[in-house]
Amino acid sequence: MNKMETKKLSGEKTRYITGGFLVVLAVTVFYLNSLWVFWAVLGVLYMLGGHEVLQMYQKIYGPAPNAWHYVGMFVLWILIYILPSIEVVLFLGMFVAGYLAYKALDVRHSLFFVYPTLNFACFLALFKDFGVMAVVWLVVVAMSADVGAYFGGRLFGYIPLSPTSPKKTFEGAFVGLMFASIAGGLVGLKYVGFLYAFVISVIIALSAILGDLYESSLKRRADIKDSGNILPGHGGVLDRLDAMLFGAVSMHFLLHTKEVLEAHL
């Protein structure tokens, strides 16, 4: 076995170990089914993922993040726990965008309130409003879309999906979409019925694909391969959560919309 093969084997082993740790962490959090625990774990991921985004925004827009960015993130995450999660992000984000405009600064820095802050807020709101099984449902759909796209692309992939991520194929995305929709339909069967669960899962899977492409676009513009290196063999937090962060927004909206429609029909 040459050095390249040894390095590849070592990299795969590291990837599997990290993946196993993430699975154990997720199962533990779901089993405990505690809002406080979920908020705390998700908060750590938000701080790490937020750091990755700030580093990418620095490369794209400048200037470098400072300590106040992280203090603000920490305070904001506390407010997200106490107050309505989504609304507090929109409320504070509006004022930050206005302040940047007032000071004639680059208003693009307020994008941080949209990605990743609003996405993480929707993730927490999903647990708050619909319980741990809604989060499990989201994770199943996002992971199924990723796995299906990987194997579908390797087996059938031919047509490039997007210039943003040339290695992804239309065929792989389609296989992932179908795999995720069926898996999600089965998970959501006892909660909303298979048909509605299937439709929700289709939209979440599409959102997951778009989330992956959005993060790929940021990395391409920042000229980096991974969003970070906190997860050995996997890259950064956003490299693992990008699909779920977009999916969380769609899922919270769709489940809340279902409740509103049922209340008025």
C-alpha positions as a Markdown table, in Angstrom:
| # | Residue | x | y | z |
|---|---|---|---|---|
| 1 | Met | 0.0 | 0.0 | 0.0 |
| 2 | Asn | 1.5 | 3.3 | -1.1 |
| 3 | Lys | 1.4 | 6.6 | 0.9 |
| 4 | Met | -1.6 | 8.0 | -1.1 |
| 5 | Glu | -3.7 | 4.9 | -0.4 |
| 6 | Thr | -2.7 | 4.9 | 3.3 |
| 7 | Lys | -3.6 | 8.6 | 3.6 |
| 8 | Lys | -7.0 | 7.9 | 1.9 |
| 9 | Leu | -7.7 | 5.0 | 4.2 |
| 10 | Ser | -6.8 | 7.1 | 7.3 |
| 11 | Gly | -9.0 | 9.9 | 6.1 |
| 12 | Glu | -12.0 | 7.5 | 5.6 |
| 13 | Lys | -11.4 | 6.0 | 9.1 |
| 14 | Thr | -11.4 | 9.5 | 10.6 |
| 15 | Arg | -14.6 | 10.4 | 8.7 |
| 16 | Tyr | -16.4 | 7.3 | 10.0 |
| 17 | Ile | -15.3 | 8.0 | 13.6 |
| 18 | Thr | -16.5 | 11.6 | 13.4 |
| 19 | Gly | -19.7 | 10.5 | 11.8 |
| 20 | Gly | -20.3 | 7.9 | 14.5 |
| 21 | Phe | -19.8 | 10.6 | 17.2 |
| 22 | Leu | -22.3 | 12.9 | 15.5 |
| 23 | Val | -24.9 | 10.1 | 15.3 |
| 24 | Val | -24.5 | 9.3 | 19.0 |
| 25 | Leu | -24.8 | 13.0 | 19.9 |
| 26 | Ala | -27.9 | 13.4 | 17.8 |
| 27 | Val | -29.5 | 10.2 | 19.2 |
| 28 | Thr | -28.7 | 11.3 | 22.8 |
| 29 | Val | -30.3 | 14.8 | 22.2 |
| 30 | Phe | -33.4 | 13.2 | 20.7 |
| 31 | Tyr | -33.7 | 10.7 | 23.5 |
| 32 | Leu | -33.4 | 13.3 | 26.2 |
| 33 | Asn | -36.1 | 15.3 | 24.4 |
| 34 | Ser | -35.3 | 18.5 | 26.4 |
| 35 | Leu | -35.8 | 22.0 | 25.0 |
| 36 | Trp | -32.9 | 23.3 | 27.2 |
| 37 | Val | -30.5 | 20.5 | 26.0 |
| 38 | Phe | -31.5 | 21.0 | 22.4 |
| 39 | Trp | -31.1 | 24.8 | 22.6 |
| 40 | Ala | -27.7 | 24.4 | 24.3 |
| 41 | Val | -26.3 | 21.9 | 21.7 |
| 42 | Leu | -27.8 | 23.9 | 18.8 |
| 43 | Gly | -26.3 | 27.0 | 20.3 |
| 44 | Val | -22.8 | 25.6 | 20.2 |
| 45 | Leu | -23.4 | 24.6 | 16.6 |
| 46 | Tyr | -24.7 | 28.1 | 15.9 |
| 47 | Met | -21.6 | 29.8 | 17.4 |
| 48 | Leu | -19.3 | 27.5 | 15.4 |
| 49 | Gly | -21.3 | 27.8 | 12.2 |
| 50 | Gly | -21.6 | 31.5 | 12.7 |
| 51 | His | -17.9 | 31.8 | 13.0 |
| 52 | Glu | -17.5 | 29.9 | 9.7 |
| 53 | Val | -19.9 | 32.2 | 8.0 |
| 54 | Leu | -18.2 | 35.3 | 9.4 |
| 55 | Gln | -14.9 | 34.0 | 8.1 |
| 56 | Met | -16.4 | 33.5 | 4.6 |
| 57 | Tyr | -18.2 | 36.9 | 4.6 |
| 58 | Gln | -14.8 | 38.4 | 5.5 |
| 59 | Lys | -13.2 | 36.9 | 2.4 |
| 60 | Ile | -16.1 | 38.0 | 0.3 |
| 61 | Tyr | -17.1 | 41.4 | 1.8 |
| 62 | Gly | -14.6 | 42.2 | 4.5 |
| 63 | Pro | -13.7 | 43.4 | 7.2 |
| 64 | Ala | -12.7 | 40.7 | 9.7 |
| 65 | Pro | -15.1 | 39.8 | 12.5 |
| 66 | Asn | -14.2 | 41.0 | 16.0 |
| 67 | Ala | -15.1 | 40.0 | 19.5 |
| 68 | Trp | -18.4 | 42.0 | 19.5 |
| 69 | His | -19.7 | 39.8 | 16.7 |
| 70 | Tyr | -19.4 | 36.7 | 19.0 |
| 71 | Val | -20.8 | 38.6 | 22.0 |
| 72 | Gly | -23.8 | 39.6 | 19.9 |
| 73 | Met | -24.3 | 36.0 | 18.7 |
| 74 | Phe | -24.2 | 34.7 | 22.3 |
| 75 | Val | -26.7 | 37.3 | 23.5 |
| 76 | Leu | -28.9 | 36.8 | 20.5 |
| 77 | Trp | -29.0 | 33.0 | 21.1 |
| 78 | Ile | -30.2 | 33.6 | 24.7 |
| 79 | Leu | -33.0 | 35.9 | 23.4 |
| 80 | Ile | -33.9 | 33.3 | 20.8 |
| 81 | Tyr | -34.6 | 30.9 | 23.7 |
| 82 | Ile | -36.6 | 33.3 | 25.7 |
| 83 | Leu | -38.5 | 35.2 | 23.0 |
| 84 | Pro | -40.3 | 34.0 | 19.8 |
| 85 | Ser | -37.3 | 32.6 | 17.9 |
| 86 | Ile | -38.0 | 33.7 | 14.4 |
| 87 | Glu | -39.4 | 37.1 | 15.2 |
| 88 | Val | -36.5 | 38.2 | 17.4 |
| 89 | Val | -34.1 | 37.6 | 14.6 |
| 90 | Leu | -36.2 | 39.6 | 12.1 |
| 91 | Phe | -36.7 | 42.4 | 14.7 |
| 92 | Leu | -33.0 | 42.8 | 15.5 |
| 93 | Gly | -31.8 | 42.2 | 12.0 |
| 94 | Met | -34.0 | 45.0 | 10.8 |
| 95 | Phe | -32.4 | 47.4 | 13.2 |
| 96 | Val | -28.9 | 46.2 | 12.4 |
| 97 | Ala | -29.5 | 46.7 | 8.7 |
| 98 | Gly | -30.9 | 50.2 | 9.4 |
| 99 | Tyr | -27.9 | 51.1 | 11.5 |
| 100 | Leu | -25.5 | 50.0 | 8.8 |
| 101 | Ala | -27.4 | 52.1 | 6.3 |
| 102 | Tyr | -27.4 | 55.1 | 8.7 |
| 103 | Lys | -23.6 | 54.8 | 9.1 |
| 104 | Ala | -23.1 | 54.3 | 5.3 |
| 105 | Leu | -21.6 | 50.9 | 6.0 |
| 106 | Asp | -21.9 | 47.8 | 3.8 |
| 107 | Val | -25.5 | 46.6 | 4.4 |
| 108 | Arg | -24.5 | 43.2 | 3.1 |
| 109 | His | -23.2 | 42.4 | 6.6 |
| 110 | Ser | -26.8 | 42.2 | 7.8 |
| 111 | Leu | -27.0 | 39.0 | 5.7 |
| 112 | Phe | -25.7 | 37.2 | 8.8 |
| 113 | Phe | -29.2 | 37.6 | 10.3 |
| 114 | Val | -30.6 | 35.7 | 7.3 |
| 115 | Tyr | -27.9 | 33.1 | 7.0 |
| 116 | Pro | -27.2 | 31.3 | 9.2 |
| 117 | Thr | -29.0 | 33.0 | 12.1 |
| 118 | Leu | -32.6 | 32.8 | 10.8 |
| 119 | Asn | -32.0 | 29.2 | 9.8 |
| 120 | Phe | -30.8 | 28.2 | 13.3 |
| 121 | Ala | -33.7 | 30.1 | 14.8 |
| 122 | Cys | -36.2 | 28.1 | 12.6 |
| 123 | Phe | -34.4 | 24.9 | 13.7 |
| 124 | Leu | -35.0 | 25.8 | 17.3 |
| 125 | Ala | -38.6 | 26.9 | 16.6 |
| 126 | Leu | -39.3 | 23.6 | 14.9 |
| 127 | Phe | -38.5 | 21.9 | 18.2 |
| 128 | Lys | -40.3 | 24.5 | 20.3 |
| 129 | Asp | -43.5 | 24.4 | 18.2 |
| 130 | Phe | -43.7 | 20.8 | 16.9 |
| 131 | Gly | -41.6 | 18.7 | 19.2 |
| 132 | Val | -38.6 | 16.4 | 18.8 |
| 133 | Met | -40.2 | 14.2 | 16.1 |
| 134 | Ala | -40.4 | 17.1 | 13.7 |
| 135 | Val | -36.7 | 17.5 | 14.1 |
| 136 | Val | -36.1 | 13.7 | 13.6 |
| 137 | Trp | -38.3 | 14.0 | 10.5 |
| 138 | Leu | -36.2 | 16.8 | 9.1 |
| 139 | Val | -32.9 | 15.0 | 9.8 |
| 140 | Val | -34.2 | 11.8 | 8.1 |
| 141 | Val | -35.2 | 13.8 | 5.0 |
| 142 | Ala | -32.0 | 15.8 | 4.8 |
| 143 | Met | -29.7 | 12.7 | 5.3 |
| 144 | Ser | -31.7 | 10.6 | 2.9 |
| 145 | Ala | -31.5 | 13.3 | 0.2 |
| 146 | Asp | -27.7 | 13.5 | 0.8 |
| 147 | Val | -27.2 | 9.7 | 0.7 |
| 148 | Gly | -29.5 | 9.2 | -2.2 |
| 149 | Ala | -27.8 | 12.0 | -4.2 |
| 150 | Tyr | -24.4 | 10.5 | -3.5 |
| 151 | Phe | -25.2 | 7.0 | -4.7 |
| 152 | Gly | -27.6 | 8.1 | -7.4 |
| 153 | Gly | -24.9 | 10.4 | -8.8 |
| 154 | Arg | -22.3 | 7.6 | -8.7 |
| 155 | Leu | -24.6 | 5.1 | -10.4 |
| 156 | Phe | -26.5 | 7.3 | -12.9 |
| 157 | Gly | -25.0 | 10.7 | -12.8 |
| 158 | Tyr | -24.3 | 12.4 | -16.1 |
| 159 | Ile | -26.0 | 15.8 | -16.4 |
| 160 | Pro | -24.4 | 18.5 | -14.1 |
| 161 | Leu | -26.8 | 19.9 | -11.6 |
| 162 | Ser | -25.4 | 23.4 | -11.3 |
| 163 | Pro | -22.2 | 25.4 | -12.1 |
| 164 | Thr | -22.0 | 26.2 | -8.4 |
| 165 | Ser | -21.2 | 22.6 | -7.6 |
| 166 | Pro | -20.0 | 20.8 | -10.8 |
| 167 | Lys | -19.6 | 17.4 | -9.2 |
| 168 | Lys | -23.3 | 17.2 | -8.4 |
| 169 | Thr | -25.6 | 15.8 | -11.0 |
| 170 | Phe | -29.2 | 16.1 | -11.9 |
| 171 | Glu | -29.7 | 12.4 | -11.8 |
| 172 | Gly | -28.2 | 12.2 | -8.3 |
| 173 | Ala | -30.4 | 15.0 | -7.1 |
| 174 | Phe | -33.5 | 13.3 | -8.5 |
| 175 | Val | -32.6 | 10.0 | -6.8 |
| 176 | Gly | -32.0 | 11.8 | -3.5 |
| 177 | Leu | -35.2 | 13.7 | -3.8 |
| 178 | Met | -37.3 | 10.6 | -4.3 |
| 179 | Phe | -35.5 | 8.6 | -1.6 |
| 180 | Ala | -35.9 | 11.5 | 0.9 |
| 181 | Ser | -39.6 | 12.0 | 0.0 |
| 182 | Ile | -40.5 | 8.4 | 0.5 |
| 183 | Ala | -38.4 | 8.1 | 3.8 |
| 184 | Gly | -39.9 | 11.4 | 5.0 |
| 185 | Gly | -43.4 | 10.3 | 4.1 |
| 186 | Leu | -43.0 | 7.2 | 6.2 |
| 187 | Val | -41.6 | 9.1 | 9.2 |
| 188 | Gly | -44.4 | 11.7 | 9.0 |
| 189 | Leu | -47.1 | 9.1 | 8.4 |
| 190 | Lys | -48.6 | 8.9 | 11.9 |
| 191 | Tyr | -48.4 | 12.7 | 12.4 |
| 192 | Val | -50.0 | 14.2 | 9.2 |
| 193 | Gly | -50.7 | 11.2 | 7.0 |
| 194 | Phe | -48.6 | 9.8 | 4.2 |
| 195 | Leu | -49.7 | 12.1 | 1.4 |
| 196 | Tyr | -49.2 | 15.3 | 3.2 |
| 197 | Ala | -46.0 | 14.0 | 4.8 |
| 198 | Phe | -44.8 | 13.0 | 1.3 |
| 199 | Val | -45.5 | 16.5 | -0.1 |
| 200 | Ile | -43.8 | 18.2 | 2.9 |
| 201 | Ser | -40.8 | 15.9 | 2.5 |
| 202 | Val | -40.5 | 16.7 | -1.3 |
| 203 | Ile | -40.3 | 20.4 | -0.5 |
| 204 | Ile | -37.9 | 19.9 | 2.4 |
| 205 | Ala | -35.7 | 17.7 | 0.2 |
| 206 | Leu | -35.7 | 20.5 | -2.5 |
| 207 | Ser | -34.8 | 23.0 | 0.2 |
| 208 | Ala | -32.0 | 20.7 | 1.4 |
| 209 | Ile | -30.5 | 20.6 | -2.1 |
| 210 | Leu | -30.7 | 24.4 | -2.3 |
| 211 | Gly | -29.1 | 24.7 | 1.1 |
| 212 | Asp | -26.2 | 22.6 | 0.0 |
| 213 | Leu | -25.8 | 24.7 | -3.2 |
| 214 | Tyr | -26.0 | 28.0 | -1.2 |
| 215 | Glu | -23.2 | 27.0 | 1.1 |
| 216 | Ser | -21.2 | 25.7 | -1.9 |
| 217 | Ser | -21.7 | 29.1 | -3.5 |
| 218 | Leu | -20.3 | 30.9 | -0.4 |
| 219 | Lys | -17.3 | 28.6 | -0.3 |
| 220 | Arg | -16.7 | 29.1 | -4.0 |
| 221 | Arg | -16.8 | 32.9 | -3.6 |
| 222 | Ala | -14.5 | 32.7 | -0.5 |
| 223 | Asp | -12.2 | 30.3 | -2.4 |
| 224 | Ile | -12.2 | 27.6 | 0.2 |
| 225 | Lys | -12.8 | 23.9 | 0.1 |
| 226 | Asp | -14.6 | 23.4 | 3.5 |
| 227 | Ser | -16.4 | 25.9 | 5.7 |
| 228 | Gly | -14.1 | 24.9 | 8.6 |
| 229 | Asn | -12.1 | 22.0 | 10.1 |
| 230 | Ile | -13.8 | 21.5 | 13.4 |
| 231 | Leu | -15.1 | 18.1 | 12.3 |
| 232 | Pro | -12.2 | 15.8 | 11.2 |
| 233 | Gly | -13.0 | 14.1 | 7.9 |
| 234 | His | -16.2 | 16.2 | 7.4 |
| 235 | Gly | -15.0 | 19.8 | 7.4 |
| 236 | Gly | -17.0 | 22.5 | 9.2 |
| 237 | Val | -20.3 | 22.6 | 11.0 |
| 238 | Leu | -22.0 | 24.1 | 7.9 |
| 239 | Asp | -20.7 | 21.3 | 5.7 |
| 240 | Arg | -22.8 | 19.0 | 7.7 |
| 241 | Leu | -25.8 | 21.2 | 8.5 |
| 242 | Asp | -26.2 | 23.3 | 5.3 |
| 243 | Ala | -29.1 | 21.1 | 4.0 |
| 244 | Met | -30.9 | 20.9 | 7.3 |
| 245 | Leu | -30.6 | 24.7 | 7.9 |
| 246 | Phe | -32.6 | 25.4 | 4.7 |
| 247 | Gly | -34.9 | 22.4 | 5.4 |
| 248 | Ala | -35.7 | 23.7 | 8.8 |
| 249 | Val | -37.1 | 27.0 | 7.4 |
| 250 | Ser | -39.3 | 25.1 | 4.9 |
| 251 | Met | -40.5 | 22.5 | 7.5 |
| 252 | His | -41.5 | 25.1 | 10.1 |
| 253 | Phe | -43.4 | 27.1 | 7.5 |
| 254 | Leu | -45.2 | 24.1 | 6.1 |
| 255 | Leu | -46.2 | 22.6 | 9.5 |
| 256 | His | -47.3 | 26.0 | 10.7 |
| 257 | Thr | -49.3 | 26.6 | 7.5 |
| 258 | Lys | -51.0 | 23.3 | 7.9 |
| 259 | Glu | -52.1 | 24.3 | 11.5 |
| 260 | Val | -53.4 | 27.7 | 10.2 |
| 261 | Leu | -55.4 | 26.1 | 7.3 |
| 262 | Glu | -56.9 | 23.5 | 9.6 |
| 263 | Ala | -58.0 | 26.2 | 12.1 |
| 264 | His | -59.8 | 28.2 | 9.3 |
| 265 | Leu | -61.3 | 25.3 | 7.4 |
